[in-house]
């Protein structure tokens, strides 16, 4: 290990020692503030996430808005005007009869599935144990909408057709999250997806896609958006996760379903007075980001392979990039270190080199095992595979034991 890396490791150990004197909440807040500050100041990163940008930069999202919509028309009122224009655009992209704009995906999916429950007479929704409503929405299906979620599988993969056919009780709807984020942004193959949908149809169940990131799936499936969406009875998409809009979501499906959904949208408090800034940012995302997503997915595969190579060359005892070939432009990295160690190494790399390789927080997945999500966006296109390998080696040198590995290599 060189003098610079040795000094960095010593400073990291001192900082960790100081952190341990804080309360858990103070420690996490301090780390988050350092991580975001280092990311904002970094000259290089794999993704420039607009959601972390200052307000002034966020407002720049609307520069050139006159090319997106007629700015001389009146502002929207409770879902008309520009909101309807966005709804029509989304319906056309997904090949559905109609679409409805919602302020959040949580609301959109509850409304969709309660509408289907009313039509089928069965409030049971089959989904994955790692699906967003099960992990991140505080039991909203059950507590707010009277739905009964049942878990088809908890394995870190998409459900299989056999699991759908063999599930032990009836369900009115099957919800598929495409991609399944908490399993590693994983997707089935096109053949697997069509078989799962067919298995649900055999059971007289409707199929709903949680497609928050559906925009990213065309490269993996080798199909256009409307062909993918055509498999489902209804589809939800997000505008901020892939398209960098301010927020918002849409539900697309049969016209009769969408008209009913708009009624429930009002009842849930989703008929917002004016939403034109968010809608304009969504239109900007569809116009500017959507065409570039396949390029990001392709480059994510280059980045993932280079990370694996960089970790191997650095002599890490074990590291995993999951999936090995990313299904979208997001994937996971797993390392055999505690959260404190990898977090400090990532932050210090950003602070000291101006290169932010890992910008997201690390999560504990077991004793001495941590995972983070890697996002690849437009900023990553400037990175060659060699750049990624070099950054991976520099990061690895900041981890505990790096000197010993370097000595024995």
C-alpha positions as CSV (number, residue, x, y, z in Angstrom):
1,X,0.0,0.0,0.0
2,X,1.3,3.4,-0.9
3,X,1.8,6.3,1.6
4,X,-1.4,8.1,0.4
5,X,-3.5,5.0,0.7
6,X,-2.0,4.2,4.1
7,X,-2.7,7.7,5.4
8,X,-6.3,7.5,4.0
9,X,-6.8,4.2,5.8
10,X,-5.5,5.7,9.0
11,X,-7.8,8.7,8.7
12,X,-10.8,6.4,7.9
13,X,-10.1,4.4,11.1
14,X,-10.0,7.6,13.1
15,X,-13.2,8.9,11.6
16,X,-15.0,5.5,12.3
17,X,-13.8,5.7,15.9
18,X,-15.3,9.2,16.2
19,X,-18.5,8.0,14.6
20,X,-19.0,5.3,17.1
21,X,-19.2,7.9,19.9
22,X,-22.3,9.3,18.3
23,X,-25.9,7.9,18.7
24,X,-27.0,5.6,15.9
25,X,-29.3,8.3,14.5
26,X,-26.6,11.0,14.7
27,X,-24.1,8.6,13.0
28,X,-26.5,7.8,10.2
29,X,-27.4,11.4,9.6
30,X,-23.7,12.5,9.6
31,X,-22.8,9.7,7.1
32,X,-25.7,10.6,4.8
33,X,-24.7,14.2,4.8
34,X,-21.1,13.4,4.0
35,X,-22.0,10.9,1.3
36,X,-24.3,13.4,-0.5
37,X,-21.9,16.3,-0.1
38,X,-19.0,14.2,-1.5
39,X,-21.2,13.0,-4.4
40,X,-22.3,16.6,-5.3
41,X,-18.7,17.8,-5.3
42,X,-17.3,14.8,-7.3
43,X,-16.1,15.4,-10.8
44,X,-16.9,11.9,-11.9
45,X,-19.7,9.5,-11.0
46,X,-21.7,6.8,-12.7
47,X,-25.0,8.7,-12.4
48,X,-26.0,12.3,-11.8
49,X,-29.3,11.8,-10.0
50,X,-31.4,15.0,-10.4
51,X,-33.3,14.1,-7.3
52,X,-30.2,14.9,-5.2
53,X,-29.5,18.2,-7.0
54,X,-30.2,21.6,-5.5
55,X,-33.5,23.3,-6.3
56,X,-31.9,25.7,-8.8
57,X,-30.6,22.7,-10.9
58,X,-33.9,20.9,-10.5
59,X,-35.8,23.9,-12.0
60,X,-33.5,23.8,-15.0
61,X,-35.3,20.6,-15.9
62,X,-38.0,22.8,-17.4
63,X,-35.6,24.7,-19.7
64,X,-37.0,24.5,-23.2
65,X,-40.5,23.5,-21.9
66,X,-42.1,25.4,-24.8
67,X,-41.0,22.5,-27.1
68,X,-42.8,20.0,-24.9
69,X,-46.3,21.6,-24.6
70,X,-48.2,24.7,-25.6
71,X,-47.3,27.1,-22.7
72,X,-49.9,29.6,-23.8
73,X,-52.8,27.4,-22.8
74,X,-54.4,27.7,-19.3
75,X,-52.9,25.8,-16.4
76,X,-54.4,22.4,-15.5
77,X,-57.2,22.2,-12.9
78,X,-57.8,18.9,-11.2
79,X,-56.4,16.8,-14.0
80,X,-57.3,18.5,-17.3
81,X,-55.3,20.2,-19.9
82,X,-51.6,19.3,-19.8
83,X,-52.3,16.4,-17.5
84,X,-54.6,14.9,-20.1
85,X,-51.9,15.4,-22.8
86,X,-49.5,13.4,-20.7
87,X,-52.0,10.7,-20.1
88,X,-52.7,10.3,-23.8
89,X,-48.9,10.2,-24.5
90,X,-48.4,7.4,-22.0
91,X,-51.4,5.4,-23.2
92,X,-50.0,5.5,-26.7
93,X,-46.5,4.5,-25.6
94,X,-47.9,1.5,-23.7
95,X,-50.4,0.5,-26.3
96,X,-53.4,0.9,-23.9
97,X,-56.8,2.5,-24.4
98,X,-56.3,5.1,-21.7
99,X,-54.1,6.3,-18.8
100,X,-54.5,8.3,-15.7
101,X,-51.9,10.4,-14.0
102,X,-51.4,9.9,-10.2
103,X,-49.2,11.8,-7.8
104,X,-47.7,8.6,-6.5
105,X,-47.3,5.0,-7.5
106,X,-48.5,3.8,-4.1
107,X,-51.8,5.4,-4.9
108,X,-52.0,4.3,-8.5
109,X,-51.5,0.6,-7.7
110,X,-53.9,0.5,-4.8
111,X,-56.6,2.1,-7.0
112,X,-55.8,-0.3,-9.9
113,X,-56.0,-3.4,-7.8
114,X,-59.1,-2.4,-5.8
115,X,-60.9,-1.7,-9.1
116,X,-59.9,-5.2,-10.3
117,X,-61.0,-6.7,-7.0
118,X,-64.4,-5.1,-7.4
119,X,-64.7,-6.6,-10.9
120,X,-63.5,-10.1,-10.0
121,X,-65.1,-10.3,-6.6
122,X,-61.8,-11.5,-5.1
123,X,-59.6,-9.0,-3.1
124,X,-56.7,-11.4,-3.0
125,X,-53.5,-10.2,-4.8
126,X,-50.7,-12.6,-5.5
127,X,-47.3,-11.0,-5.5
128,X,-43.7,-11.5,-4.6
129,X,-42.6,-11.2,-1.0
130,X,-40.0,-8.6,-2.1
131,X,-42.5,-6.6,-4.1
132,X,-42.6,-2.9,-3.3
133,X,-46.1,-2.9,-1.6
134,X,-44.9,-5.7,0.7
135,X,-41.5,-4.1,1.6
136,X,-41.9,-0.3,1.4
137,X,-45.6,0.7,1.8
138,X,-46.5,-0.1,5.4
139,X,-49.1,-2.7,4.5
140,X,-51.1,-0.1,2.5
141,X,-52.9,-2.8,0.4
142,X,-54.4,-4.3,3.6
143,X,-54.7,-1.2,5.8
144,X,-56.1,1.3,3.3
145,X,-57.6,-0.6,0.3
146,X,-59.0,-3.7,1.8
147,X,-56.8,-5.9,-0.4
148,X,-55.3,-9.2,0.8
149,X,-51.8,-9.8,-0.5
150,X,-50.5,-13.3,-0.6
151,X,-46.9,-14.2,-1.4
152,X,-46.2,-16.5,-4.3
153,X,-42.5,-16.8,-3.4
154,X,-39.8,-15.1,-1.4
155,X,-36.9,-16.4,-3.5
156,X,-34.7,-13.5,-4.9
157,X,-36.0,-14.1,-8.5
158,X,-39.2,-13.6,-10.4
159,X,-42.1,-16.1,-9.8
160,X,-42.3,-19.1,-12.0
161,X,-45.3,-20.3,-14.0
162,X,-45.3,-23.5,-11.9
163,X,-45.6,-21.5,-8.7
164,X,-48.5,-19.5,-10.2
165,X,-50.3,-22.7,-11.3
166,X,-49.7,-24.5,-8.1
167,X,-50.5,-21.8,-5.6
168,X,-52.8,-23.2,-3.0
169,X,-55.5,-20.6,-3.0
170,X,-57.5,-18.5,-5.4
171,X,-56.5,-14.9,-6.2
172,X,-58.2,-12.2,-8.2
173,X,-55.0,-10.5,-9.5
174,X,-51.4,-11.3,-10.1
175,X,-49.0,-8.4,-9.6
176,X,-45.6,-8.6,-11.2
177,X,-42.9,-6.1,-10.4
178,X,-40.8,-5.6,-13.6
179,X,-37.9,-5.4,-12.7
180,X,-38.0,-6.7,-9.2
181,X,-35.8,-4.1,-7.4
182,X,-35.1,-5.7,-4.1
183,X,-34.0,-8.9,-5.7
184,X,-31.4,-7.0,-7.8
185,X,-33.5,-5.4,-10.5
186,X,-34.1,-8.8,-12.0
187,X,-36.4,-9.7,-14.9
188,X,-37.6,-13.0,-16.2
189,X,-36.8,-14.0,-19.8
190,X,-39.5,-13.1,-22.3
191,X,-40.5,-16.8,-22.5
192,X,-40.8,-17.0,-18.7
193,X,-42.9,-13.9,-18.6
194,X,-45.3,-15.0,-21.2
195,X,-45.7,-18.4,-19.4
196,X,-46.3,-16.7,-16.0
197,X,-49.0,-14.5,-17.6
198,X,-50.6,-17.5,-19.2
199,X,-50.6,-19.4,-15.9
200,X,-52.5,-16.5,-14.3
201,X,-55.0,-16.4,-17.1
202,X,-55.6,-20.2,-16.6
203,X,-56.7,-19.3,-13.1
204,X,-59.0,-16.5,-14.3
205,X,-56.8,-13.9,-12.7
206,X,-56.1,-10.5,-14.1
207,X,-52.4,-9.5,-14.5
208,X,-51.1,-6.1,-13.3
209,X,-47.6,-4.9,-14.0
210,X,-45.8,-2.9,-11.3
211,X,-43.8,-1.3,-14.1
212,X,-42.2,1.6,-12.1
213,X,-39.1,0.9,-14.1
214,X,-40.7,-0.8,-17.1
215,X,-39.1,1.8,-19.4
216,X,-35.8,0.1,-18.8
217,X,-36.8,-3.4,-19.8
218,X,-36.8,-3.3,-23.6
219,X,-33.2,-4.3,-24.1
220,X,-33.5,-7.4,-21.9
221,X,-36.8,-8.5,-23.4
222,X,-35.9,-7.5,-26.9
223,X,-39.4,-6.1,-27.3
224,X,-41.0,-2.7,-27.7
225,X,-42.8,-1.1,-24.7
226,X,-46.2,-1.6,-26.1
227,X,-45.6,-5.3,-26.8
228,X,-44.4,-5.8,-23.2
229,X,-47.3,-3.9,-21.7
230,X,-49.7,-5.8,-23.9
231,X,-49.2,-8.9,-21.7
232,X,-50.9,-7.2,-18.8
233,X,-54.4,-6.0,-18.1
234,X,-53.1,-2.9,-16.5
235,X,-49.7,-1.3,-16.0
236,X,-48.3,1.3,-13.6
237,X,-45.2,3.4,-14.6
238,X,-43.2,5.9,-12.7
239,X,-41.9,9.2,-14.1
240,X,-39.1,9.9,-11.6
241,X,-37.3,6.5,-11.2
242,X,-36.0,6.2,-14.8
243,X,-37.0,9.5,-16.4
244,X,-35.8,11.9,-13.7
245,X,-39.1,13.8,-13.5
246,X,-40.1,15.6,-10.3
247,X,-42.5,12.8,-9.4
248,X,-45.7,11.3,-10.5
249,X,-46.9,8.1,-12.0
250,X,-49.5,6.8,-14.5
251,X,-51.9,3.8,-14.6
252,X,-52.7,2.5,-18.1
253,X,-55.3,0.0,-19.1
254,X,-58.8,-0.4,-20.6
255,X,-60.8,2.8,-20.8
256,X,-63.5,1.6,-18.5
257,X,-60.9,0.7,-15.8
258,X,-59.2,4.1,-16.1
259,X,-62.5,6.0,-15.8
260,X,-63.2,4.1,-12.6
261,X,-59.6,4.7,-11.4
262,X,-60.0,8.4,-11.9
263,X,-63.0,8.3,-9.5
264,X,-61.0,6.5,-6.9
265,X,-58.1,8.9,-7.5
266,X,-60.4,11.7,-6.4
267,X,-61.5,9.7,-3.3
268,X,-57.9,9.0,-2.4
269,X,-57.0,12.7,-2.6
270,X,-55.1,12.4,-5.8
271,X,-57.0,14.9,-7.9
272,X,-54.5,17.6,-7.2
273,X,-55.4,21.2,-8.1
274,X,-52.4,22.0,-10.4
275,X,-49.7,19.6,-11.4
276,X,-48.2,21.2,-14.5
277,X,-44.6,21.5,-13.1
278,X,-44.4,17.8,-12.4
279,X,-46.2,16.9,-15.7
280,X,-43.9,19.1,-17.7
281,X,-40.9,17.4,-16.1
282,X,-42.5,14.0,-17.0
283,X,-42.9,15.1,-20.6
284,X,-39.3,16.2,-20.6
285,X,-38.3,12.8,-19.4
286,X,-40.3,11.0,-22.1
287,X,-38.7,13.3,-24.7
288,X,-35.1,13.5,-23.5
289,X,-34.4,10.5,-21.3
290,X,-36.6,7.6,-22.7
291,X,-34.7,7.4,-26.0
292,X,-31.4,7.1,-24.2
293,X,-32.3,4.3,-21.7
294,X,-31.2,1.4,-24.0
295,X,-27.8,3.0,-24.2
296,X,-27.6,3.1,-20.4
297,X,-28.5,-0.5,-20.2
298,X,-25.9,-1.5,-22.7
299,X,-23.2,0.4,-20.8
300,X,-24.3,-0.9,-17.5
301,X,-23.1,-4.3,-18.7
302,X,-19.7,-2.9,-19.4
303,X,-19.6,-1.3,-16.0
304,X,-20.6,-4.5,-14.2
305,X,-18.0,-6.6,-15.9
306,X,-15.3,-4.0,-15.2
307,X,-16.2,-3.8,-11.5
308,X,-15.9,-7.6,-11.3
309,X,-12.5,-7.5,-13.0
310,X,-11.3,-4.5,-10.9
311,X,-12.2,-6.3,-7.6
312,X,-10.5,-9.5,-8.7
313,X,-7.3,-7.6,-9.7
314,X,-7.4,-5.8,-6.4
315,X,-7.4,-9.1,-4.6
316,X,-10.7,-8.8,-2.7
317,X,-11.4,-12.1,-1.0
318,X,-14.9,-12.2,-2.4
319,X,-17.2,-9.9,-4.3
320,X,-20.4,-10.2,-6.2
321,X,-22.1,-8.2,-8.9
322,X,-25.7,-9.2,-9.2
323,X,-27.0,-9.9,-11.8
324,X,-23.6,-10.7,-13.4
325,X,-25.1,-9.3,-16.7
326,X,-27.5,-6.5,-15.5
327,X,-31.1,-6.8,-16.7
328,X,-31.6,-3.0,-16.6
329,X,-29.1,-0.1,-15.9
330,X,-29.3,-0.8,-12.2
331,X,-27.7,-3.7,-10.3
332,X,-26.3,-4.7,-6.9
333,X,-22.8,-5.0,-5.6
334,X,-22.1,-7.3,-2.5
335,X,-18.9,-7.2,-0.5
336,X,-17.7,-9.1,2.6
337,X,-17.4,-6.1,4.9
338,X,-19.5,-4.4,7.4
339,X,-21.6,-1.3,6.5
340,X,-19.3,1.0,8.4
341,X,-16.2,-0.1,6.5
342,X,-17.6,0.0,3.0
343,X,-19.5,3.3,3.6
344,X,-16.4,5.0,4.9
345,X,-14.3,3.7,2.0
346,X,-16.9,4.9,-0.6
347,X,-17.2,8.4,1.0
348,X,-13.5,8.9,1.4
349,X,-12.9,7.9,-2.2
350,X,-15.3,10.6,-3.3
351,X,-13.9,13.2,-1.0
352,X,-10.2,12.6,-1.8
353,X,-10.3,11.7,-5.5
354,X,-13.4,13.4,-6.8
355,X,-14.6,10.1,-8.2
356,X,-17.8,8.8,-6.7
357,X,-18.0,5.2,-7.6
358,X,-20.6,4.1,-5.1
359,X,-23.1,6.9,-4.5
360,X,-25.9,5.0,-2.8
361,X,-26.0,3.8,0.9
362,X,-24.9,0.3,1.8
363,X,-27.2,-2.1,3.6
364,X,-26.3,-4.9,6.0
365,X,-27.2,-8.3,4.6
366,X,-25.6,-10.4,7.2
367,X,-22.6,-10.4,9.6
368,X,-19.8,-8.8,7.7
369,X,-21.8,-8.6,4.5
370,X,-23.0,-5.4,2.8
371,X,-24.8,-4.5,-0.4
372,X,-25.3,-1.4,-2.4
373,X,-27.2,-0.5,-5.6
374,X,-25.2,0.9,-8.6
375,X,-27.0,3.2,-11.0
376,X,-25.7,3.8,-14.5
377,X,-26.9,6.9,-16.3
378,X,-25.7,9.4,-18.8
379,X,-22.7,10.4,-16.7
380,X,-21.4,6.8,-16.9
381,X,-21.0,6.9,-20.7
382,X,-17.8,8.9,-20.2
383,X,-16.3,6.0,-18.3
384,X,-14.3,3.3,-20.1
385,X,-14.0,-0.2,-18.7
386,X,-10.4,0.7,-17.7
387,X,-11.7,3.7,-15.8
388,X,-14.1,1.5,-13.8
389,X,-11.4,-1.0,-13.1
390,X,-9.1,1.7,-11.8
391,X,-11.8,3.2,-9.6
392,X,-12.7,-0.3,-8.2
393,X,-9.1,-1.0,-7.3
394,X,-8.8,2.4,-5.6
395,X,-11.9,1.7,-3.6
396,X,-10.7,-1.7,-2.6
397,X,-7.4,-0.2,-1.4
398,X,-9.4,1.8,1.1
399,X,-11.0,-1.3,2.7
400,X,-9.7,-2.9,5.9
401,X,-6.9,-5.4,5.2
402,X,-6.0,-3.9,1.9
403,X,-2.4,-3.5,2.9
404,X,-2.1,-7.2,3.9
405,X,-3.6,-8.2,0.5
406,X,-1.3,-5.9,-1.3
407,X,1.8,-7.3,0.5
408,X,1.0,-10.9,-0.2
409,X,-0.1,-10.3,-3.8
